[in-house]
Amino acid sequence: MHSTVAVIPCYNHPDTIGLMVRAVRERGLDVVVVDDGSHADCAAVLDALAVVHAPALTLVRLAQNQGKGGAMMAGLRQALALGFTHALQIDADGQHDVGDIPAFLALSREHPQAVICGQPVYDESVPKGRLYGRYATHIWVWINTLSLEIRDSMCGFRVYPLAPVVGLIDQVRLGRRMDFDPELLVRLHWRRVPLVSVPTRVSYPLDGISHFKLLKDNVLISGMHARLFAGMLARLPLLLWRKVA
């Protein structure tokens, strides 16, 4: 049976998290919100949402900030423990187009073994430095998979089949910040989990808050690419065989 829950990592987005919770609830989804060590004002908003939306909202609280990846791993494990088969990942800051949720869910029902990956269509709000940095990551992802299958590895708007994803995060040490999203897709591709891309509009963000740390996160992402490149070389014969088999 195909059942999907929304997982929303939240770190200090008190002004937008309520909008996102209501949006996913209006589309028939239960929601797991992960409080990633937020400050008291945001934590109070999350407590109130948990009461208003009970029992459809499960609040997972991390005592210290773990980063987006750490929050997502906690949320995905919780989603599987609750008995769901799939999880919709969406950000708390309002940058993702909630109107596309039905299309993501329909594709997931059509391809239940696949990860449904958002492929961003940006408006003028996107910072140019972030946009160019994404292209560099795309190139490294294509090198590390020997494939163009992953059209965008950094968009945090996705639907995951929970069993293979939680199996991976329980077996492999993954990046816990902004390096989580691209590393997860590369490693799922290595494990032959299907990936389906769907265009979706992305804006930057409604509350003006971004937790992307230009220097720190770029260093982490660069280290991730280096680790994945070493992993690709170790898997090179298998990856080449998959291309010709």
C-alpha positions as CSV (number, residue, x, y, z in Angstrom):
1,M,0.0,0.0,0.0
2,H,1.3,3.4,-1.0
3,S,1.1,6.0,1.8
4,T,3.0,9.3,1.9
5,V,3.8,11.8,4.7
6,A,5.4,15.2,4.4
7,V,8.7,15.7,6.2
8,I,9.6,19.3,6.8
9,P,13.0,20.2,8.5
10,C,12.7,23.5,10.3
11,Y,15.4,25.7,11.8
12,N,14.1,29.2,12.8
13,H,11.4,29.8,10.2
14,P,8.6,30.9,12.6
15,D,6.9,33.1,9.9
16,T,6.6,30.4,7.2
17,I,6.4,27.0,8.8
18,G,2.7,27.4,9.5
19,L,2.0,28.2,5.9
20,M,3.9,25.1,4.8
21,V,2.1,22.8,7.3
22,R,-1.3,24.1,6.2
23,A,-0.4,23.7,2.5
24,V,0.6,20.0,2.9
25,R,-2.4,19.3,5.2
26,E,-4.8,20.9,2.6
27,R,-3.4,18.3,0.1
28,G,-4.3,15.4,2.4
29,L,-0.9,14.6,3.9
30,D,0.1,14.0,7.5
31,V,3.3,15.8,8.3
32,V,6.4,15.2,10.3
33,V,8.1,18.5,11.3
34,V,11.7,18.3,12.6
35,D,12.6,21.1,14.9
36,D,16.3,21.3,14.2
37,G,17.3,23.1,17.5
38,S,15.3,26.2,16.7
39,H,15.3,29.3,19.0
40,A,12.5,29.7,21.5
41,D,10.2,31.8,19.3
42,C,10.1,29.2,16.5
43,A,9.9,26.3,19.0
44,A,6.8,27.9,20.5
45,V,5.2,28.2,17.0
46,L,6.0,24.5,16.4
47,D,4.4,23.5,19.7
48,A,1.3,25.4,18.8
49,L,1.1,23.8,15.3
50,A,1.5,20.3,16.9
51,V,-1.6,21.1,19.0
52,V,-3.7,22.6,16.2
53,H,-2.9,19.8,13.7
54,A,-3.0,16.9,16.1
55,P,-2.9,14.0,15.5
56,A,-1.8,14.6,11.9
57,L,1.4,16.4,12.8
58,T,4.3,14.6,14.5
59,L,6.9,16.9,16.0
60,V,10.4,15.6,16.2
61,R,12.6,17.8,18.4
62,L,16.4,17.8,18.1
63,A,18.1,19.3,21.2
64,Q,20.9,20.8,19.1
65,N,21.0,22.0,15.5
66,Q,22.1,19.1,13.3
67,G,21.9,20.8,9.9
68,K,19.4,20.1,7.1
69,G,20.8,16.6,6.5
70,G,20.7,15.6,10.1
71,A,17.1,16.9,10.4
72,M,16.0,15.1,7.3
73,M,17.5,11.8,8.5
74,A,15.7,12.1,11.8
75,G,12.4,12.9,10.0
76,L,12.7,10.1,7.4
77,R,13.4,7.5,10.2
78,Q,10.3,8.8,12.0
79,A,8.2,8.6,8.9
80,L,9.2,4.9,8.4
81,A,8.6,4.2,12.1
82,L,5.1,5.6,11.7
83,G,4.3,3.1,9.0
84,F,4.5,5.3,5.9
85,T,5.9,3.9,2.6
86,H,7.0,7.3,1.1
87,A,7.9,10.8,2.3
88,L,7.6,14.1,0.6
89,Q,10.5,16.4,1.5
90,I,9.8,20.1,1.3
91,D,11.5,23.1,2.8
92,A,10.0,25.2,5.6
93,D,10.9,28.6,4.1
94,G,8.2,28.7,1.4
95,Q,10.6,28.5,-1.6
96,H,8.9,25.4,-3.1
97,D,5.7,25.6,-5.1
98,V,3.1,23.7,-3.0
99,G,0.8,23.7,-6.0
100,D,3.1,21.0,-7.5
101,I,2.6,18.6,-4.6
102,P,-0.3,16.7,-6.3
103,A,2.0,16.2,-9.4
104,F,4.8,14.8,-7.2
105,L,2.4,12.5,-5.5
106,A,0.9,11.2,-8.7
107,L,4.3,10.5,-10.2
108,S,5.3,8.7,-7.0
109,R,2.2,6.5,-7.2
110,E,3.0,5.8,-10.9
111,H,6.7,5.0,-10.0
112,P,6.6,3.7,-6.4
113,Q,10.2,2.5,-6.4
114,A,11.6,5.8,-7.7
115,V,12.7,9.0,-6.1
116,I,10.7,11.9,-7.5
117,C,13.1,14.8,-7.8
118,G,12.3,18.4,-8.2
119,Q,14.1,20.1,-11.1
120,P,14.0,23.8,-10.3
121,V,12.7,26.5,-12.6
122,Y,13.9,29.7,-11.0
123,D,12.4,33.2,-11.0
124,E,14.5,36.4,-10.6
125,S,14.8,36.0,-6.8
126,V,17.5,33.3,-7.1
127,P,21.0,34.6,-6.1
128,K,23.3,34.4,-9.1
129,G,26.2,33.0,-7.0
130,R,24.0,30.2,-5.7
131,L,22.8,29.5,-9.3
132,Y,26.4,29.2,-10.7
133,G,27.4,27.0,-7.7
134,R,24.6,24.6,-8.5
135,Y,25.9,24.1,-12.0
136,A,29.3,23.1,-10.7
137,T,27.6,20.6,-8.4
138,H,25.6,19.3,-11.4
139,I,28.8,18.6,-13.4
140,W,30.4,16.7,-10.5
141,V,27.2,14.7,-9.9
142,W,27.2,13.7,-13.6
143,I,30.9,12.7,-13.3
144,N,30.3,10.7,-10.2
145,T,27.4,8.8,-11.6
146,L,28.7,8.6,-15.3
147,S,25.1,9.6,-16.1
148,L,22.9,12.6,-16.8
149,E,20.0,10.9,-15.0
150,I,20.1,13.3,-12.0
151,R,19.0,16.6,-13.6
152,D,19.3,18.5,-10.3
153,S,20.8,17.1,-7.1
154,M,20.3,20.0,-4.8
155,C,16.5,20.7,-4.9
156,G,15.0,19.8,-1.5
157,F,11.5,19.1,-3.0
158,R,11.3,15.3,-3.5
159,V,9.3,12.2,-2.8
160,Y,11.3,9.3,-1.4
161,P,10.5,5.5,-1.2
162,L,11.3,5.2,2.5
163,A,12.7,1.6,2.7
164,P,15.7,2.0,0.4
165,V,16.4,5.6,1.6
166,V,16.3,4.8,5.3
167,G,18.3,1.6,4.6
168,L,21.0,3.8,3.0
169,I,21.2,6.5,5.7
170,D,21.4,3.7,8.4
171,Q,24.3,2.1,6.5
172,V,26.4,5.0,5.2
173,R,27.7,8.1,6.9
174,L,26.1,11.0,4.9
175,G,26.7,14.7,5.0
176,R,24.5,16.4,7.6
177,R,24.2,19.9,6.2
178,M,23.5,21.1,2.6
179,D,25.7,18.3,1.3
180,F,23.0,15.8,2.2
181,D,20.7,16.3,-0.8
182,P,23.2,15.7,-3.6
183,E,25.1,12.9,-1.8
184,L,21.9,11.0,-1.1
185,L,20.9,11.0,-4.8
186,V,24.3,9.9,-6.0
187,R,24.5,7.0,-3.6
188,L,20.9,6.0,-4.4
189,H,21.8,6.1,-8.1
190,W,24.8,3.8,-7.3
191,R,22.3,1.4,-5.7
192,R,20.1,1.5,-8.8
193,V,17.2,3.2,-7.2
194,P,15.2,4.8,-10.1
195,L,15.1,8.6,-10.3
196,V,12.4,10.6,-12.0
197,S,12.8,14.4,-12.5
198,V,9.9,16.9,-12.6
199,P,10.1,20.7,-13.3
200,T,8.9,22.8,-10.4
201,R,9.1,26.6,-9.7
202,V,11.4,27.7,-7.0
203,S,11.6,31.2,-5.3
204,Y,14.0,32.5,-2.7
205,P,12.6,32.4,0.3
206,L,9.4,34.0,1.6
207,D,10.9,35.0,4.9
208,G,14.2,36.2,3.6
209,I,16.1,33.6,5.7
210,S,18.6,31.3,4.2
211,H,20.7,28.9,6.2
212,F,23.2,28.2,3.4
213,K,26.6,29.3,4.7
214,L,28.6,30.3,1.6
215,L,32.0,29.3,2.8
216,K,31.3,26.5,5.2
217,D,28.7,24.7,3.0
218,N,30.8,25.1,-0.1
219,V,33.7,23.5,1.7
220,L,31.5,20.7,2.8
221,I,30.1,20.2,-0.6
222,S,33.6,20.2,-2.2
223,G,34.7,17.5,0.3
224,M,31.5,15.5,-0.5
225,H,32.4,15.6,-4.3
226,A,35.9,14.4,-3.5
227,R,34.6,11.5,-1.5
228,L,32.1,10.6,-4.1
229,F,34.7,10.8,-6.9
230,A,36.8,8.3,-4.9
231,G,33.7,6.1,-4.6
232,M,33.0,6.4,-8.3
233,L,36.5,5.2,-9.1
234,A,36.0,2.2,-6.9
235,R,32.8,1.5,-8.7
236,L,34.0,2.4,-12.2
237,P,33.9,-1.1,-13.7
238,L,30.4,-1.7,-12.5
239,L,29.1,1.7,-13.6
240,L,30.6,1.2,-17.0
241,W,29.1,-2.2,-17.3
242,R,25.7,-0.8,-16.4
243,K,26.0,1.6,-19.4
244,V,26.7,-1.1,-21.9
245,A,24.7,-4.0,-20.5
